[in-house]
Amino acid sequence: MTSPATAAHRCGHVAIVGRPSVGKSTLLNALVGEKISITSRKPQTTRHRITGILSDPDVQYVFVDTPGFQTLHRSRLNDRLNRAVRESLAEVDVVVVVLDAGRFNDADRAVLALCPARVPVVVALNKIDAVADKRSLLPRIAEIAKLREFAAIVPVSAERGTDLATLKREIARHLPESPALYPEDEITDRDERFLAAEFIREKIFRQLGDEVPYSTAVTIEGFVHDGALRRINATILVDKPGQRAILVGEGGARMKAIASAARTDMEKLFGGRVFLEVWVKVREGWSQSDAMLTRLGY
């Protein structure tokens, strides 16, 4: 790129894609500098496209975080999530494919196969902090480089912020010259209602076992500003009565813990007090219902 004194302003859309559990949402949050996309150690936590906006003096990056591309489990919900990935790839200026530095497999190859030939692809080789022998990164990079022509391959750690500046420079090189699309103080195009639902869903993923989180969805029934206070009423949908019992917990203890943790995140991001009420309702087969999935925004 040219020097900052003479550079034209650049702005464009950047898709962040990858298989489940490679750290896409963690990378988005690290790049934007705020928690706008939920994370957990469980795969397929992200279900929606999340736009994160980063405004530097000469570049505005419009990052699009996508669900992990699912190749193992088929359902109407997962079909819609995979469709969101494909649609994102068709509408961007640069694709960032996130790969795990410690493990590369056929699911990663399936994601790479989705990338359009006309769009520059930058690999973010993530989680290098977890690689004990850094010499093993060179053969991994060489292995990946043989698969197609990449704009760049950048080893990073989204968790620790390692080499994100290098990643940003490589992305910016391929963005079109354009004025900013958003005000410089905006960090996402999602509203507070959406973010509130996502924070609740994240705590479900973090506090429960493997089955129940994937059978839940969150809707915001009420969101009212009362001066500096936000009054939020949310409903968690589950497939089965037994899942409701697990989610609520003995004496409502687990539900209270989930709501408390979600409220803390909301207050930090929203910059004000939150009064949060959460209810749990059984809606059998919600993840297989096209009408319900459309209502939930999938």
C-alpha positions as CSV (number, residue, x, y, z in Angstrom):
1,M,0.0,0.0,0.0
2,T,1.1,3.6,-0.4
3,S,2.1,5.7,2.6
4,P,-0.6,7.0,4.9
5,A,0.0,10.6,3.7
6,T,-0.9,9.7,0.1
7,A,-3.1,6.7,0.4
8,A,-6.7,6.8,-0.9
9,H,-9.3,5.6,1.6
10,R,-10.3,2.0,1.3
11,C,-13.4,0.2,2.4
12,G,-15.0,-3.1,1.7
13,H,-16.7,-6.3,3.0
14,V,-14.6,-9.1,4.4
15,A,-16.1,-12.5,5.0
16,I,-14.7,-14.6,7.9
17,V,-15.3,-18.2,7.2
18,G,-14.1,-21.6,8.4
19,R,-15.3,-24.9,9.8
20,P,-16.7,-25.0,13.3
21,S,-14.4,-24.3,16.3
22,V,-11.5,-22.6,14.5
23,G,-12.0,-19.3,16.2
24,K,-13.9,-17.1,13.7
25,S,-16.0,-15.2,16.3
26,T,-12.9,-14.8,18.6
27,L,-11.1,-13.3,15.6
28,L,-13.9,-10.9,14.8
29,N,-14.1,-9.7,18.4
30,A,-10.3,-9.2,18.5
31,L,-10.2,-7.2,15.3
32,V,-13.1,-5.0,16.2
33,G,-12.0,-4.6,19.8
34,E,-15.4,-5.3,21.3
35,K,-17.4,-8.5,22.0
36,I,-20.1,-8.5,19.4
37,S,-20.0,-12.1,18.4
38,I,-20.6,-14.9,20.9
39,T,-18.0,-17.6,21.6
40,S,-17.8,-20.9,23.4
41,R,-15.7,-24.0,23.2
42,K,-18.6,-25.9,21.5
43,P,-18.7,-25.9,17.7
44,Q,-21.5,-24.2,15.8
45,T,-22.1,-21.5,18.4
46,T,-22.5,-18.8,15.8
47,R,-25.8,-19.1,13.9
48,H,-26.2,-15.7,12.3
49,R,-24.1,-13.5,10.1
50,I,-22.6,-10.8,12.3
51,T,-21.2,-7.7,10.9
52,G,-18.3,-6.1,12.8
53,I,-17.0,-2.7,11.7
54,L,-13.4,-1.5,12.3
55,S,-12.5,2.1,11.2
56,D,-8.9,2.9,10.9
57,P,-7.7,6.3,9.6
58,D,-7.3,5.1,6.0
59,V,-9.4,1.9,5.9
60,Q,-12.8,0.8,7.1
61,Y,-13.2,-3.0,7.4
62,V,-16.7,-4.4,7.3
63,F,-16.2,-7.9,8.7
64,V,-18.9,-10.5,8.2
65,D,-18.7,-13.4,10.7
66,T,-20.5,-16.5,9.5
67,P,-21.7,-19.8,11.0
68,G,-19.2,-22.6,10.9
69,F,-19.8,-24.6,7.6
70,Q,-21.4,-27.8,8.8
71,T,-20.6,-31.0,6.8
72,L,-21.6,-33.7,9.4
73,H,-25.1,-33.0,10.6
74,R,-28.0,-32.2,8.4
75,S,-31.1,-30.4,9.5
76,R,-33.2,-27.5,8.2
77,L,-31.4,-25.2,10.6
78,N,-27.9,-26.3,9.5
79,D,-29.0,-26.1,5.8
80,R,-29.9,-22.5,6.4
81,L,-26.7,-21.8,8.2
82,N,-24.6,-23.3,5.4
83,R,-26.7,-21.2,2.9
84,A,-25.7,-18.1,4.9
85,V,-22.0,-19.0,4.5
86,R,-22.4,-19.4,0.7
87,E,-24.3,-16.1,0.4
88,S,-21.7,-14.2,2.4
89,L,-18.9,-15.5,0.1
90,A,-20.8,-14.2,-3.0
91,E,-21.1,-10.6,-1.7
92,V,-17.6,-9.7,-0.4
93,D,-14.4,-8.1,-1.5
94,V,-12.0,-10.3,0.5
95,V,-12.4,-13.7,2.1
96,V,-10.6,-14.6,5.3
97,V,-10.5,-18.4,5.8
98,V,-9.7,-19.2,9.4
99,L,-7.8,-22.5,9.9
100,D,-6.6,-24.1,13.1
101,A,-2.8,-24.2,13.1
102,G,-2.8,-27.5,14.9
103,R,-5.3,-29.4,12.7
104,F,-6.2,-29.3,9.1
105,N,-8.8,-31.7,7.7
106,D,-11.4,-32.4,5.0
107,A,-13.8,-30.0,6.6
108,D,-11.3,-27.2,6.0
109,R,-10.9,-28.3,2.4
110,A,-14.7,-28.1,2.0
111,V,-14.7,-24.5,3.1
112,L,-11.8,-23.6,0.8
113,A,-13.7,-25.2,-2.1
114,L,-16.6,-22.7,-1.5
115,C,-14.3,-19.6,-2.0
116,P,-15.0,-17.9,-5.3
117,A,-12.0,-17.8,-7.7
118,R,-12.5,-14.1,-8.3
119,V,-12.2,-13.0,-4.7
120,P,-8.8,-12.7,-2.9
121,V,-8.5,-15.2,-0.1
122,V,-6.4,-14.6,3.0
123,V,-5.7,-17.5,5.3
124,A,-5.6,-16.7,9.1
125,L,-3.7,-19.6,10.5
126,N,-5.2,-19.3,14.0
127,K,-4.2,-20.6,17.5
128,I,-0.5,-20.5,16.9
129,D,-0.2,-19.9,20.7
130,A,-1.3,-23.6,21.2
131,V,1.4,-25.0,18.9
132,A,4.3,-26.1,21.1
133,D,6.8,-26.6,18.3
134,K,6.6,-23.5,16.1
135,R,8.8,-25.2,13.5
136,S,5.8,-27.3,12.6
137,L,4.1,-24.2,11.3
138,L,6.3,-24.1,8.2
139,P,5.2,-27.5,6.7
140,R,1.6,-26.7,7.6
141,I,1.8,-23.4,5.7
142,A,3.5,-25.2,2.8
143,E,0.7,-27.8,2.8
144,I,-2.0,-25.1,2.7
145,A,-0.2,-23.1,0.0
146,K,-0.5,-26.0,-2.4
147,L,-4.3,-26.0,-2.4
148,R,-4.9,-22.8,-4.3
149,E,-3.5,-19.3,-4.9
150,F,-3.9,-17.3,-1.7
151,A,-3.5,-13.6,-1.3
152,A,-1.6,-14.3,1.9
153,I,-1.2,-16.8,4.7
154,V,-0.8,-15.2,8.1
155,P,-0.2,-17.1,11.3
156,V,-2.1,-15.4,14.1
157,S,-3.5,-15.9,17.6
158,A,-7.0,-14.3,17.9
159,E,-7.0,-15.2,21.6
160,R,-3.8,-13.2,22.3
161,G,-4.0,-10.7,19.5
162,T,-0.8,-11.9,17.9
163,D,0.0,-10.6,14.4
164,L,-3.5,-9.2,13.8
165,A,-1.9,-6.0,12.5
166,T,-0.2,-8.0,9.8
167,L,-3.5,-9.7,8.9
168,K,-5.3,-6.3,8.6
169,R,-2.6,-5.0,6.3
170,E,-2.9,-8.0,4.0
171,I,-6.7,-7.6,3.9
172,A,-6.5,-3.8,3.3
173,R,-4.3,-4.4,0.2
174,H,-7.2,-6.0,-1.6
175,L,-10.1,-3.7,-0.5
176,P,-11.4,-1.2,-3.1
177,E,-10.8,2.5,-2.9
178,S,-14.0,3.8,-1.3
179,P,-15.3,6.2,1.3
180,A,-16.5,4.7,4.6
181,L,-19.8,2.9,4.6
182,Y,-20.5,3.5,8.3
183,P,-19.8,6.2,10.9
184,E,-16.4,5.7,12.5
185,D,-17.9,5.0,16.0
186,E,-20.1,2.2,14.8
187,I,-18.9,-1.4,15.6
188,T,-21.8,-3.5,14.3
189,D,-24.9,-3.2,12.2
190,R,-26.8,-5.4,14.6
191,D,-29.2,-3.8,17.1
192,E,-29.2,-4.2,20.9
193,R,-32.2,-6.6,20.8
194,F,-30.2,-9.0,18.6
195,L,-27.1,-8.7,20.8
196,A,-29.1,-9.3,23.9
197,A,-30.5,-12.6,22.5
198,E,-27.0,-13.7,21.5
199,F,-25.5,-13.0,24.9
200,I,-28.2,-15.2,26.5
201,R,-27.5,-18.0,24.0
202,E,-23.8,-17.8,24.6
203,K,-24.3,-18.4,28.3
204,I,-26.5,-21.5,27.6
205,F,-23.6,-22.9,25.4
206,R,-21.1,-22.2,28.1
207,Q,-23.0,-23.5,31.1
208,L,-24.7,-26.7,29.7
209,G,-23.6,-30.0,28.2
210,D,-23.4,-31.0,24.6
211,E,-27.1,-31.7,23.8
212,V,-29.3,-28.9,25.2
213,P,-27.6,-25.8,23.7
214,Y,-28.2,-27.0,20.2
215,S,-31.9,-27.5,20.9
216,T,-32.4,-23.9,22.1
217,A,-33.2,-20.6,20.5
218,V,-33.7,-17.1,22.1
219,T,-36.3,-14.5,21.3
220,I,-36.6,-11.0,22.7
221,E,-40.3,-10.3,23.6
222,G,-39.7,-6.9,25.1
223,F,-37.0,-4.3,25.0
224,V,-37.8,-1.0,26.6
225,H,-35.6,2.0,27.5
226,D,-36.6,3.4,30.9
227,G,-34.3,6.3,31.2
228,A,-30.8,4.9,31.4
229,L,-32.2,1.4,32.3
230,R,-33.0,-1.2,29.7
231,R,-35.9,-3.6,30.6
232,I,-35.5,-6.8,28.6
233,N,-37.9,-9.8,28.4
234,A,-36.5,-12.9,26.7
235,T,-37.8,-16.3,26.0
236,I,-35.7,-19.4,25.5
237,L,-37.3,-22.1,23.3
238,V,-36.4,-25.8,23.8
239,D,-37.5,-28.9,22.0
240,K,-38.5,-31.1,25.0
241,P,-39.8,-30.7,28.5
242,G,-36.7,-32.5,29.9
243,Q,-34.5,-29.9,28.3
244,R,-36.5,-27.2,30.0
245,A,-35.9,-28.9,33.4
246,I,-32.2,-29.0,32.7
247,L,-32.0,-25.4,31.6
248,V,-34.0,-24.1,34.6
249,G,-32.0,-26.2,37.1
250,E,-32.9,-27.0,40.7
251,G,-34.9,-24.1,42.2
252,G,-34.2,-22.1,39.0
253,A,-30.5,-21.8,40.0
254,R,-29.0,-22.5,36.5
255,M,-31.4,-20.1,34.8
256,K,-30.5,-17.4,37.3
257,A,-26.8,-18.0,36.6
258,I,-27.3,-17.8,32.8
259,A,-29.4,-14.6,33.1
260,S,-26.9,-13.0,35.5
261,A,-23.9,-13.7,33.3
262,A,-25.8,-12.4,30.2
263,R,-26.9,-9.3,31.9
264,T,-23.2,-8.5,32.9
265,D,-22.2,-8.7,29.2
266,M,-25.1,-6.5,28.1
267,E,-24.4,-3.8,30.6
268,K,-20.7,-3.7,29.6
269,L,-21.5,-3.4,25.8
270,F,-24.6,-1.2,26.2
271,G,-23.0,1.1,28.7
272,G,-26.0,1.1,31.2
273,R,-28.0,-0.9,33.7
274,V,-30.1,-3.8,32.4
275,F,-33.2,-5.5,34.1
276,L,-33.5,-8.9,32.5
277,E,-36.3,-11.4,32.8
278,V,-35.9,-14.8,31.0
279,W,-38.6,-17.5,30.5
280,V,-38.2,-21.0,29.2
281,K,-40.9,-22.5,26.9
282,V,-41.2,-25.8,25.1
283,R,-41.7,-25.6,21.3
284,E,-41.2,-29.1,19.9
285,G,-39.5,-29.3,16.5
286,W,-38.7,-25.6,16.3
287,S,-35.4,-26.3,14.5
288,Q,-37.2,-28.3,11.8
289,S,-40.0,-25.8,11.2
290,D,-39.4,-23.4,8.3
291,A,-42.0,-21.0,9.7
292,M,-40.2,-20.9,13.1
293,L,-36.8,-20.6,11.6
294,T,-37.9,-17.7,9.5
295,R,-39.4,-16.0,12.6
296,L,-36.1,-16.5,14.4
297,G,-34.2,-14.8,11.6
298,Y,-32.4,-17.9,10.1
